[in-house]
Amino acid sequence: MDNATQIGMNKTGAQMSPFQTPDMEDTAERLQPRAAIATAQGLDGDGGIARVRMEYIAEADPLGTVPPPGTLRGMVQTGIAKLTGKNPEVLIDKLGERLAYERTGVRLYDAFIAKCQDQRGAETSFSVDELLRVRDDEAEHFKLLNEALLSLGADPTAQTPCADASGVMSLGILQVLTDPRTTLAQGLGALLTTELTDSASWELLVKLAEQSGQRELAQRFSAALATEQEHLSLVRVWHEREVLAQGT
């Protein structure tokens, strides 16, 4: 695989078919669902696609639920939290999300490391050892979140609603990293998206833990956040260097 961006027979653009382009534009104009756009903007229209979507939204069940505590300790903690006006299921849901995300993060770095090992001899702005360290940090964060859920009496093997949504969002990134055609720079771009989300999500998790009165967890999450911010800085630099190197 060549890691350099090249000029080739790319036929996706309209300029490659100048004579057929007007017909395509005319067809797109005639078939555009104007009623759906009008309804979404609060204008006159018969509804169209927007109306059908709103009907589905109104009838849809939730994406999922947070299971009740499976231990006596969890039941007691949940009961106390409810009496004080707090919703512990929100924290548990976000913990489940991060747990799933960190597990996926390990797999993402495994996939990228395999891509890098296939490029032995190629000059890069990073080393496999550095990638392995980041990958191991993600695995440690997975263990931390597993312990946090157990300490709250929750089941770390349950898929919470946010974990479900997170898994779907991660599919595209996983496809980029496991595609044999993608370059190292493209893979780093996918990892940069992952780390941006990861850093912001850990920031929120720290605030949720503090709001829930889980000070010890908040401190441990703050340490994890510092590590994730380091990951973000590293991947950002690696990605920038790889792209700029191609430009020269």
N, C-alpha and C positions, 0 to 999 in steps of 0.2 A: 504494500500500500504506500502510495506517495503522499506525504503529509503537506505538500505544497498545493495551494489553490491554482488551478490551471484553466486556460481557455479551451473549450471543446465544443462539440456539437450539441449545445443546449437549445432545444427547440420550444421551450416553454413560453417565451416572450412573444408579444404581438408583432414585434418588428421582424420576426422570422417568417411571418405570413401576412405581408402588407395588403394583399388583395382580398383575403378572407376576413380581415379584421373588421371592416365596416359591417359585414353581415352578422358577425358575432356580437358586436355592440348593439345592433338593431334588435337582435333576438333577446339579448339580456334586458334591454329597455322594455320590450313588450311583455316579457314574462316576470318582470319585477313585481313582487307582492306588495303593491302600494297600499292596499287596505290594511295589511298587517303593520306597516310602518306608520300609517296614519293613526291607527288605534293606539300603538305604543306611545305616540307623541300626544295623545289626548285630542286628536283631530277627528273629523268625520270619517267614517269608513265602516264596512260591514264586519270587521273583526279579523277574518282570515286566519293566518297562522297565529297571530297574537292572541286571538280569542280562544283558539284550541289550546294553546299553551297555558293560558290562565285557568281554563277548565281543569287541565291536568294538575296544575299546582294546587287548586282548591280541593281536589279529591285525593291528593297524594298522601300516603302515610309518611311518618318521619323516616329519615335515612336509617335510623336504628335507635337503640336505647342503651343506657348504662345499666348493667345488671345490678341487682341488689347485692349488698355485702354477703359474702359466703361464710364469714366467720363472726363469732360473737363479738370480738373486738371491733370489727368493722361496723356491726349493727349499733353498738354503743356509741362509737364516734359519730356515725351518721345521725343518730338520734339527738345527740348533744348539739351537733351543728344545726340541725333543723330547729331546735328550741331557741337557738341564738339568732335565727333568721338568716342563716347561711345555706348555700346550695352546694354541698360537697361533690355532687355529681358533675358539676362543671369542671372542678379541678381534676377529678378522676378521668373525665372525658379527654381533657387536654394532655394528661399524663399518658393515657392510652395512645393518643395521637403521636406524641413524641417517641414513645416506645416503638411504635410501628415505623416511624420515620428513621430512627437511628438504626433499626434492624435493616431497613432498606438501604441506608447509607453505607453500611458495611458491604452490602452486595454491590452497590454502585462503585465503590472504590476497588473492590475485587475485580470488577469488569474492566475498569480503567487500567489497573495494574497489569492485567493480562494483555491489554492493547499495547501498553508501553513495553512489556517484555517481548512482544513481537517485533518491536522496533529497535532491537539491540544494535548498537553502533551509531544510532541517530543522535545528534546533538540536541539536548533539551535543556530547559532552564530549571529543571528539577530532577530529583533522583527517585528511584523506586523505593529506596529506604525512607525518604521523606513521605512518600505516599503511604507506605506501610505504617508509619507512625500515626498519621492522620486516621487511617483505617482502624488502628487499634484504639485510638481515642473514641471513635464512634462506638466500638464494641463496649468500651468501659461505660459510656453514657447509657447504652442499652441496659447494662447491668444495674446502673444507678436507678434508672426509672423502674426497673423490675422490683428492686428493693423498696422504692418509694411506694409503689402500689400495694405491695404486701404489708408495709408498715401502716397503711391506711385501712387494711382489711379488705382491699379490693383484689380482684382476680386479674393478674397481668396477662393471662392467656385469652381474655375476652376481647373481642373487637368492638370498640366503642364507635359511635357515629363519626366523630372527627377522625378516628383512625381509618375508617372506611373511606372517607373523602380524601384523606391524605394518600392512601394507597392508589386511588384512581389518578390523582394528580401526578404521582411519581412514575406512572407507566411510561409517559413520553420520554422522561429523562433516561429511564432504564433502556428504552429502545434505542436512543441515541448512542449510549455507551456500549451496547452489545452489538450494534450494527458494524460489521467488518469494514464497511466503506467509509465510516467517519474518521476524521483525522484527530490527532492529539489536541489540536487547538479547538476543534468542535467538541471533543470530549470534555475539555477543561471549561468550555462555555456552559455545558450541561451541569458540571459540578459547581460552577459559580452560582447558577440558579439555585441549586440545592443548598449551598452554604448561606446564601442570602436569606432564604426562607428559614433555615435552621437557626441562624443568629437571632432573627426577629422573633421566632417562636420561643426560644429560650428566655428572651427578655420578658415576654408575656407570662411565661410559666413562673418566673421568679416573682412577678407581681401577684399572680394568683395565689402562690404559696403564702406570700406575706399577708394577703387579704384574708386567707383562710386560717391565719394564726399558726401556720406550720413554719416556724422560724428556722428550725434546724434544716428542714428541706430547702427553704429559701437560700440558706447559706451554701448548701451543696450545689444547688442549681446555679447560683452565682458563679461558683468555680467552674462549672461546666460551660456556662455562658462565656467566660473569659477564654476558655480553650476553643470554643466555637468561633469566637471573634478572631482568634489567631488563625484558625483554619481559613476563614473568609479572607483574611489579609494575604495568606500564602497563595491561595487559589487565584485570587484577583491578580497578583503579580505574575504568577506562572502563565495565566491566560494572556495577559497583556504582552508579555515577552514573546510568547509563541506566535501571536498574531503579528507583532511588529517585526519579528525575525523573518516572517514570510514576505513582508513588504519590502525588505531590502535584499 
